[in-house]
Amino acid sequence: MAIEAVSEAAPAKLNLCLHVTGRRVDGYHLLDSLVVFADIADRVFASPARGLSLVVAGPEGAGLRADDDNLVLRAARCMGITDAALVLDKQLPIASGVGGGSADAAATLRALVRLTGRPLPDLPEVLRLGADVPVCLASRPARMTGIGDHLAPLPPLPSMGCLLVNPRLPVPTPQVFAALDRHGNGPLPDLPETALASAATFADWLAANSRNDLVRPARTVAPVLADVQAALDSTPGCLFSRMSGSGGTHFGLFATPESAAAAATHIREAHPYWWTAAGRILD
């Protein structure tokens, strides 16, 4: 029986840390990062059609064009798809450091595999869509190294709530990397089993052993990011907070999704024009 339509979630990708450990001669940066995903997501719908089309919908879709540069269409073409109707329900802010475009591309690939029965493209083709697309394909906690092509699954993490906050100021990744003045920083130490006893012990380990090397350059591009960090740090129940990826979304980790939701209310009252979303970290 022919499949009429499928949909796939595109969860927000959070870089709990991001160490920039080098730079290749071709300009790509080498990274060492712990990556997790939240149950806060875009969604891609795919159905049979004549010709290839894309409709962008959702509250965060207004600034996103459905043209040939859109990663959803690029992912479809990467699979050789010429006949499919695609809809992107955009819930995550654009250029926000949570891998929205990469997650959308990965969700498109998964949806079209289900719709058409075609295999996934090989890794080099996937990487051409973006360095974060391979990790987003699995959407599972991982340590990501190299340019995003080396992935190692993390052991089971403690249950955690999360709060995402974005000041609604796009922070373009190329500008952030252009402002980075040191490209050969130390790697991340191995994650010990003792750090996984609880959300609190995991948060303490992150604070003591990891960093995001893009925080300083991102704040030169968008100084308001320091205010976002300060707001999360002062939120009751927040165990740990940091900028994700190249910014400008920051995340806070909480013991429970309920405490994250309460913190979201606190942030919205103080900063009603910021984008906030509470949820949990996916297993």
Contacts in CASP RR format, 6 or more apart in sequence:
PFRMAT RR
TARGET T0000
AUTHOR 0000-0000-0000
METHOD contacts of the structure
MODEL  1
MAIEAVSEAAPAKLNLCLHVTGRRVDGYHLLDSLVVFADIADRVFASPAR
GLSLVVAGPEGAGLRADDDNLVLRAARCMGITDAALVLDKQLPIASGVGG
GSADAAATLRALVRLTGRPLPDLPEVLRLGADVPVCLASRPARMTGIGDH
LAPLPPLPSMGCLLVNPRLPVPTPQVFAALDRHGNGPLPDLPETALASAA
TFADWLAANSRNDLVRPARTVAPVLADVQAALDSTPGCLFSRMSGSGGTH
FGLFATPESAAAAATHIREAHPYWWTAAGRILD
2 48 0 8 1.000
3 48 0 8 1.000
3 114 0 8 1.000
3 115 0 8 1.000
4 47 0 8 1.000
4 48 0 8 1.000
5 45 0 8 1.000
5 46 0 8 1.000
5 47 0 8 1.000
5 115 0 8 1.000
6 45 0 8 1.000
6 46 0 8 1.000
6 47 0 8 1.000
6 111 0 8 1.000
6 114 0 8 1.000
6 115 0 8 1.000
7 43 0 8 1.000
7 44 0 8 1.000
7 45 0 8 1.000
7 46 0 8 1.000
7 111 0 8 1.000
8 43 0 8 1.000
8 44 0 8 1.000
8 46 0 8 1.000
8 107 0 8 1.000
8 108 0 8 1.000
8 110 0 8 1.000
8 111 0 8 1.000
8 114 0 8 1.000
9 41 0 8 1.000
9 42 0 8 1.000
9 43 0 8 1.000
9 107 0 8 1.000
9 139 0 8 1.000
10 41 0 8 1.000
10 42 0 8 1.000
10 43 0 8 1.000
10 44 0 8 1.000
10 92 0 8 1.000
10 100 0 8 1.000
10 101 0 8 1.000
10 103 0 8 1.000
10 104 0 8 1.000
10 106 0 8 1.000
10 107 0 8 1.000
10 136 0 8 1.000
11 37 0 8 1.000
11 38 0 8 1.000
11 39 0 8 1.000
11 40 0 8 1.000
11 41 0 8 1.000
11 103 0 8 1.000
11 136 0 8 1.000
11 139 0 8 1.000
11 282 0 8 1.000
12 37 0 8 1.000
12 38 0 8 1.000
12 40 0 8 1.000
12 41 0 8 1.000
12 92 0 8 1.000
12 98 0 8 1.000
12 99 0 8 1.000
12 100 0 8 1.000
12 103 0 8 1.000
12 164 0 8 1.000
12 249 0 8 1.000
13 35 0 8 1.000
13 36 0 8 1.000
13 37 0 8 1.000
13 98 0 8 1.000
13 99 0 8 1.000
13 100 0 8 1.000
13 102 0 8 1.000
13 103 0 8 1.000
13 132 0 8 1.000
13 135 0 8 1.000
13 136 0 8 1.000
13 139 0 8 1.000
13 244 0 8 1.000
14 35 0 8 1.000
14 36 0 8 1.000
14 37 0 8 1.000
14 38 0 8 1.000
14 98 0 8 1.000
14 162 0 8 1.000
14 164 0 8 1.000
14 244 0 8 1.000
14 251 0 8 1.000
14 281 0 8 1.000
15 33 0 8 1.000
15 34 0 8 1.000
15 35 0 8 1.000
15 97 0 8 1.000
15 212 0 8 1.000
15 244 0 8 1.000
15 245 0 8 1.000
16 33 0 8 1.000
16 34 0 8 1.000
16 35 0 8 1.000
16 36 0 8 1.000
16 206 0 8 1.000
16 210 0 8 1.000
16 242 0 8 1.000
16 244 0 8 1.000
16 251 0 8 1.000
17 33 0 8 1.000
17 34 0 8 1.000
17 188 0 8 1.000
17 206 0 8 1.000
17 210 0 8 1.000
17 211 0 8 1.000
17 212 0 8 1.000
17 242 0 8 1.000
18 31 0 8 1.000
18 32 0 8 1.000
18 33 0 8 1.000
18 211 0 8 1.000
18 212 0 8 1.000
18 213 0 8 1.000
18 214 0 8 1.000
18 245 0 8 1.000
19 31 0 8 1.000
19 32 0 8 1.000
19 33 0 8 1.000
19 185 0 8 1.000
19 186 0 8 1.000
19 187 0 8 1.000
19 188 0 8 1.000
19 210 0 8 1.000
19 211 0 8 1.000
19 213 0 8 1.000
20 29 0 8 1.000
20 30 0 8 1.000
20 31 0 8 1.000
20 180 0 8 1.000
20 182 0 8 1.000
20 183 0 8 1.000
20 184 0 8 1.000
20 185 0 8 1.000
20 213 0 8 1.000
20 214 0 8 1.000
21 30 0 8 1.000
21 31 0 8 1.000
21 32 0 8 1.000
21 145 0 8 1.000
21 184 0 8 1.000
21 185 0 8 1.000
21 186 0 8 1.000
21 187 0 8 1.000
22 29 0 8 1.000
22 30 0 8 1.000
22 183 0 8 1.000
22 184 0 8 1.000
22 185 0 8 1.000
23 29 0 8 1.000
23 30 0 8 1.000
23 183 0 8 1.000
23 184 0 8 1.000
24 30 0 8 1.000
24 147 0 8 1.000
28 131 0 8 1.000
28 147 0 8 1.000
29 147 0 8 1.000
29 177 0 8 1.000
29 183 0 8 1.000
30 145 0 8 1.000
30 146 0 8 1.000
30 147 0 8 1.000
31 131 0 8 1.000
31 144 0 8 1.000
31 145 0 8 1.000
31 146 0 8 1.000
31 147 0 8 1.000
31 148 0 8 1.000
32 143 0 8 1.000
32 144 0 8 1.000
32 145 0 8 1.000
32 146 0 8 1.000
32 186 0 8 1.000
32 187 0 8 1.000
32 188 0 8 1.000
33 143 0 8 1.000
33 144 0 8 1.000
33 145 0 8 1.000
33 188 0 8 1.000
33 245 0 8 1.000
34 141 0 8 1.000
34 142 0 8 1.000
34 143 0 8 1.000
34 144 0 8 1.000
34 154 0 8 1.000
34 188 0 8 1.000
34 191 0 8 1.000
34 206 0 8 1.000
34 210 0 8 1.000
35 135 0 8 1.000
35 141 0 8 1.000
35 142 0 8 1.000
35 143 0 8 1.000
35 144 0 8 1.000
36 141 0 8 1.000
36 154 0 8 1.000
36 157 0 8 1.000
36 281 0 8 1.000
36 282 0 8 1.000
37 139 0 8 1.000
37 140 0 8 1.000
37 141 0 8 1.000
37 281 0 8 1.000
37 282 0 8 1.000
38 98 0 8 1.000
38 162 0 8 1.000
38 164 0 8 1.000
38 251 0 8 1.000
38 279 0 8 1.000
38 280 0 8 1.000
38 281 0 8 1.000
38 282 0 8 1.000
39 279 0 8 1.000
39 280 0 8 1.000
39 282 0 8 1.000
40 91 0 8 1.000
40 92 0 8 1.000
40 162 0 8 1.000
40 164 0 8 1.000
40 277 0 8 1.000
40 278 0 8 1.000
40 279 0 8 1.000
41 91 0 8 1.000
41 92 0 8 1.000
41 103 0 8 1.000
42 88 0 8 1.000
42 89 0 8 1.000
42 90 0 8 1.000
42 91 0 8 1.000
42 92 0 8 1.000
42 100 0 8 1.000
42 103 0 8 1.000
42 104 0 8 1.000
42 107 0 8 1.000
43 88 0 8 1.000
43 89 0 8 1.000
43 91 0 8 1.000
43 107 0 8 1.000
44 72 0 8 1.000
44 86 0 8 1.000
44 87 0 8 1.000
44 88 0 8 1.000
44 89 0 8 1.000
44 104 0 8 1.000
44 107 0 8 1.000
44 108 0 8 1.000
44 111 0 8 1.000
45 86 0 8 1.000
45 87 0 8 1.000
45 88 0 8 1.000
45 89 0 8 1.000
45 111 0 8 1.000
46 84 0 8 1.000
46 85 0 8 1.000
46 86 0 8 1.000
46 87 0 8 1.000
46 108 0 8 1.000
46 111 0 8 1.000
46 112 0 8 1.000
46 114 0 8 1.000
46 115 0 8 1.000
47 84 0 8 1.000
47 85 0 8 1.000
47 115 0 8 1.000
48 83 0 8 1.000
48 84 0 8 1.000
48 85 0 8 1.000
48 115 0 8 1.000
49 83 0 8 1.000
49 84 0 8 1.000
49 85 0 8 1.000
50 83 0 8 1.000
51 82 0 8 1.000
51 83 0 8 1.000
51 84 0 8 1.000
52 73 0 8 1.000
52 76 0 8 1.000
52 77 0 8 1.000
52 81 0 8 1.000
52 82 0 8 1.000
52 83 0 8 1.000
52 84 0 8 1.000
52 86 0 8 1.000
53 84 0 8 1.000
53 85 0 8 1.000
53 86 0 8 1.000
54 66 0 8 1.000
54 70 0 8 1.000
54 72 0 8 1.000
54 73 0 8 1.000
54 86 0 8 1.000
54 87 0 8 1.000
54 88 0 8 1.000
55 66 0 8 1.000
55 85 0 8 1.000
55 86 0 8 1.000
55 87 0 8 1.000
55 88 0 8 1.000
56 64 0 8 1.000
56 65 0 8 1.000
56 66 0 8 1.000
56 70 0 8 1.000
56 87 0 8 1.000
56 88 0 8 1.000
56 90 0 8 1.000
57 87 0 8 1.000
57 88 0 8 1.000
57 89 0 8 1.000
57 90 0 8 1.000
58 89 0 8 1.000
58 90 0 8 1.000
58 91 0 8 1.000
59 90 0 8 1.000
59 91 0 8 1.000
60 90 0 8 1.000
60 91 0 8 1.000
60 92 0 8 1.000
60 93 0 8 1.000
60 94 0 8 1.000
60 275 0 8 1.000
61 88 0 8 1.000
61 90 0 8 1.000
61 94 0 8 1.000
63 94 0 8 1.000
64 70 0 8 1.000
64 88 0 8 1.000
64 90 0 8 1.000
64 94 0 8 1.000
66 73 0 8 1.000
66 88 0 8 1.000
67 73 0 8 1.000
68 74 0 8 1.000
70 88 0 8 1.000
71 101 0 8 1.000
71 102 0 8 1.000
71 104 0 8 1.000
71 105 0 8 1.000
71 108 0 8 1.000
71 129 0 8 1.000
71 130 0 8 1.000
72 86 0 8 1.000
72 88 0 8 1.000
72 104 0 8 1.000
72 105 0 8 1.000
72 108 0 8 1.000
73 86 0 8 1.000
74 105 0 8 1.000
74 129 0 8 1.000
75 104 0 8 1.000
75 105 0 8 1.000
75 106 0 8 1.000
75 108 0 8 1.000
75 109 0 8 1.000
75 112 0 8 1.000
75 129 0 8 1.000
75 133 0 8 1.000
76 84 0 8 1.000
76 86 0 8 1.000
76 108 0 8 1.000
76 112 0 8 1.000
78 109 0 8 1.000
78 121 0 8 1.000
78 125 0 8 1.000
78 126 0 8 1.000
78 128 0 8 1.000
78 129 0 8 1.000
79 109 0 8 1.000
79 112 0 8 1.000
79 113 0 8 1.000
79 116 0 8 1.000
79 118 0 8 1.000
79 120 0 8 1.000
79 121 0 8 1.000
80 118 0 8 1.000
81 112 0 8 1.000
81 116 0 8 1.000
81 118 0 8 1.000
84 112 0 8 1.000
84 115 0 8 1.000
84 116 0 8 1.000
86 108 0 8 1.000
88 104 0 8 1.000
90 104 0 8 1.000
91 277 0 8 1.000
92 98 0 8 1.000
92 99 0 8 1.000
92 100 0 8 1.000
92 103 0 8 1.000
93 166 0 8 1.000
93 168 0 8 1.000
93 170 0 8 1.000
93 249 0 8 1.000
93 275 0 8 1.000
94 100 0 8 1.000
94 101 0 8 1.000
94 170 0 8 1.000
95 170 0 8 1.000
95 171 0 8 1.000
95 172 0 8 1.000
95 173 0 8 1.000
96 166 0 8 1.000
96 170 0 8 1.000
96 171 0 8 1.000
96 247 0 8 1.000
96 248 0 8 1.000
96 249 0 8 1.000
96 275 0 8 1.000
97 171 0 8 1.000
97 173 0 8 1.000
97 244 0 8 1.000
97 245 0 8 1.000
97 246 0 8 1.000
97 247 0 8 1.000
97 248 0 8 1.000
97 249 0 8 1.000
98 164 0 8 1.000
98 244 0 8 1.000
98 245 0 8 1.000
98 249 0 8 1.000
99 132 0 8 1.000
99 136 0 8 1.000
102 129 0 8 1.000
102 130 0 8 1.000
102 131 0 8 1.000
102 132 0 8 1.000
102 133 0 8 1.000
102 136 0 8 1.000
103 132 0 8 1.000
103 136 0 8 1.000
103 139 0 8 1.000
105 129 0 8 1.000
105 130 0 8 1.000
105 133 0 8 1.000
105 136 0 8 1.000
106 133 0 8 1.000
106 136 0 8 1.000
106 137 0 8 1.000
106 139 0 8 1.000
107 136 0 8 1.000
109 120 0 8 1.000
109 121 0 8 1.000
109 126 0 8 1.000
109 133 0 8 1.000
109 137 0 8 1.000
110 137 0 8 1.000
112 118 0 8 1.000
113 119 0 8 1.000
113 120 0 8 1.000
120 126 0 8 1.000
120 137 0 8 1.000
123 134 0 8 1.000
123 149 0 8 1.000
126 133 0 8 1.000
126 134 0 8 1.000
126 137 0 8 1.000
127 133 0 8 1.000
127 134 0 8 1.000
127 147 0 8 1.000
127 148 0 8 1.000
127 149 0 8 1.000
131 147 0 8 1.000
131 148 0 8 1.000
131 149 0 8 1.000
132 148 0 8 1.000
134 148 0 8 1.000
134 149 0 8 1.000
134 151 0 8 1.000
135 142 0 8 1.000
135 144 0 8 1.000
135 148 0 8 1.000
135 151 0 8 1.000
138 151 0 8 1.000
139 282 0 8 1.000
140 153 0 8 1.000
140 282 0 8 1.000
140 283 0 8 1.000
141 153 0 8 1.000
141 154 0 8 1.000
141 157 0 8 1.000
141 281 0 8 1.000
141 282 0 8 1.000
141 283 0 8 1.000
142 151 0 8 1.000
142 152 0 8 1.000
142 153 0 8 1.000
142 154 0 8 1.000
143 151 0 8 1.000
143 152 0 8 1.000
143 154 0 8 1.000
143 188 0 8 1.000
143 191 0 8 1.000
144 150 0 8 1.000
144 151 0 8 1.000
145 152 0 8 1.000
145 187 0 8 1.000
154 191 0 8 1.000
155 191 0 8 1.000
155 193 0 8 1.000
155 196 0 8 1.000
156 196 0 8 1.000
156 283 0 8 1.000
157 196 0 8 1.000
157 202 0 8 1.000
157 281 0 8 1.000
157 283 0 8 1.000
158 196 0 8 1.000
158 197 0 8 1.000
158 198 0 8 1.000
158 199 0 8 1.000
158 201 0 8 1.000
158 202 0 8 1.000
159 199 0 8 1.000
159 256 0 8 1.000
159 280 0 8 1.000
159 281 0 8 1.000
160 199 0 8 1.000
160 202 0 8 1.000
160 253 0 8 1.000
160 254 0 8 1.000
160 255 0 8 1.000
160 280 0 8 1.000
160 281 0 8 1.000
161 199 0 8 1.000
161 253 0 8 1.000
161 254 0 8 1.000
161 255 0 8 1.000
161 256 0 8 1.000
161 257 0 8 1.000
161 259 0 8 1.000
161 260 0 8 1.000
161 278 0 8 1.000
161 279 0 8 1.000
161 280 0 8 1.000
161 281 0 8 1.000
162 251 0 8 1.000
162 252 0 8 1.000
162 253 0 8 1.000
162 254 0 8 1.000
162 257 0 8 1.000
162 260 0 8 1.000
162 278 0 8 1.000
162 279 0 8 1.000
162 280 0 8 1.000
162 281 0 8 1.000
163 232 0 8 1.000
163 235 0 8 1.000
163 238 0 8 1.000
163 251 0 8 1.000
163 252 0 8 1.000
163 254 0 8 1.000
163 260 0 8 1.000
163 263 0 8 1.000
163 264 0 8 1.000
163 267 0 8 1.000
163 276 0 8 1.000
163 277 0 8 1.000
163 278 0 8 1.000
163 279 0 8 1.000
164 244 0 8 1.000
164 249 0 8 1.000
164 250 0 8 1.000
164 251 0 8 1.000
164 252 0 8 1.000
164 275 0 8 1.000
164 276 0 8 1.000
164 277 0 8 1.000
164 278 0 8 1.000
165 228 0 8 1.000
165 231 0 8 1.000
165 232 0 8 1.000
165 249 0 8 1.000
165 250 0 8 1.000
165 251 0 8 1.000
165 252 0 8 1.000
165 267 0 8 1.000
165 271 0 8 1.000
165 274 0 8 1.000
165 275 0 8 1.000
165 276 0 8 1.000
166 228 0 8 1.000
166 248 0 8 1.000
166 249 0 8 1.000
166 250 0 8 1.000
166 274 0 8 1.000
166 275 0 8 1.000
166 276 0 8 1.000
167 222 0 8 1.000
167 224 0 8 1.000
167 225 0 8 1.000
167 227 0 8 1.000
167 228 0 8 1.000
167 248 0 8 1.000
167 271 0 8 1.000
167 274 0 8 1.000
167 275 0 8 1.000
168 273 0 8 1.000
168 274 0 8 1.000
168 275 0 8 1.000
169 222 0 8 1.000
169 224 0 8 1.000
169 248 0 8 1.000
171 218 0 8 1.000
171 221 0 8 1.000
171 222 0 8 1.000
171 225 0 8 1.000
171 246 0 8 1.000
171 247 0 8 1.000
171 248 0 8 1.000
172 221 0 8 1.000
173 246 0 8 1.000
175 221 0 8 1.000
176 214 0 8 1.000
176 217 0 8 1.000
176 218 0 8 1.000
176 221 0 8 1.000
176 246 0 8 1.000
176 247 0 8 1.000
177 214 0 8 1.000
177 217 0 8 1.000
177 246 0 8 1.000
178 217 0 8 1.000
179 217 0 8 1.000
179 218 0 8 1.000
179 220 0 8 1.000
179 221 0 8 1.000
180 213 0 8 1.000
180 214 0 8 1.000
180 217 0 8 1.000
181 217 0 8 1.000
182 213 0 8 1.000
185 213 0 8 1.000
188 209 0 8 1.000
188 210 0 8 1.000
189 209 0 8 1.000
191 205 0 8 1.000
192 205 0 8 1.000
194 201 0 8 1.000
195 201 0 8 1.000
195 202 0 8 1.000
195 204 0 8 1.000
195 205 0 8 1.000
196 202 0 8 1.000
198 255 0 8 1.000
199 239 0 8 1.000
199 253 0 8 1.000
199 254 0 8 1.000
199 255 0 8 1.000
200 239 0 8 1.000
200 255 0 8 1.000
202 253 0 8 1.000
203 239 0 8 1.000
203 240 0 8 1.000
203 253 0 8 1.000
204 240 0 8 1.000
206 240 0 8 1.000
206 242 0 8 1.000
206 253 0 8 1.000
207 240 0 8 1.000
212 242 0 8 1.000
212 243 0 8 1.000
212 244 0 8 1.000
212 245 0 8 1.000
214 243 0 8 1.000
214 245 0 8 1.000
214 246 0 8 1.000
214 247 0 8 1.000
215 225 0 8 1.000
215 242 0 8 1.000
215 243 0 8 1.000
218 225 0 8 1.000
218 243 0 8 1.000
218 246 0 8 1.000
218 247 0 8 1.000
218 248 0 8 1.000
219 225 0 8 1.000
219 226 0 8 1.000
222 247 0 8 1.000
222 248 0 8 1.000
225 243 0 8 1.000
225 247 0 8 1.000
225 248 0 8 1.000
225 250 0 8 1.000
228 243 0 8 1.000
228 248 0 8 1.000
228 250 0 8 1.000
228 274 0 8 1.000
229 241 0 8 1.000
229 242 0 8 1.000
229 243 0 8 1.000
229 250 0 8 1.000
231 267 0 8 1.000
231 270 0 8 1.000
231 271 0 8 1.000
232 238 0 8 1.000
232 241 0 8 1.000
232 250 0 8 1.000
232 251 0 8 1.000
232 252 0 8 1.000
232 267 0 8 1.000
233 241 0 8 1.000
235 241 0 8 1.000
235 252 0 8 1.000
235 263 0 8 1.000
235 266 0 8 1.000
235 267 0 8 1.000
236 259 0 8 1.000
236 262 0 8 1.000
236 263 0 8 1.000
236 266 0 8 1.000
237 254 0 8 1.000
237 255 0 8 1.000
237 259 0 8 1.000
237 263 0 8 1.000
238 252 0 8 1.000
238 253 0 8 1.000
238 254 0 8 1.000
238 263 0 8 1.000
239 252 0 8 1.000
239 253 0 8 1.000
239 254 0 8 1.000
239 255 0 8 1.000
240 252 0 8 1.000
240 253 0 8 1.000
241 250 0 8 1.000
241 251 0 8 1.000
241 252 0 8 1.000
241 253 0 8 1.000
242 250 0 8 1.000
242 251 0 8 1.000
242 252 0 8 1.000
243 249 0 8 1.000
243 250 0 8 1.000
244 250 0 8 1.000
244 251 0 8 1.000
252 260 0 8 1.000
252 263 0 8 1.000
253 281 0 8 1.000
254 260 0 8 1.000
254 263 0 8 1.000
257 278 0 8 1.000
257 279 0 8 1.000
257 280 0 8 1.000
260 278 0 8 1.000
260 279 0 8 1.000
260 280 0 8 1.000
261 278 0 8 1.000
261 279 0 8 1.000
263 278 0 8 1.000
264 276 0 8 1.000
264 277 0 8 1.000
264 278 0 8 1.000
267 274 0 8 1.000
267 276 0 8 1.000
268 274 0 8 1.000
268 276 0 8 1.000
END
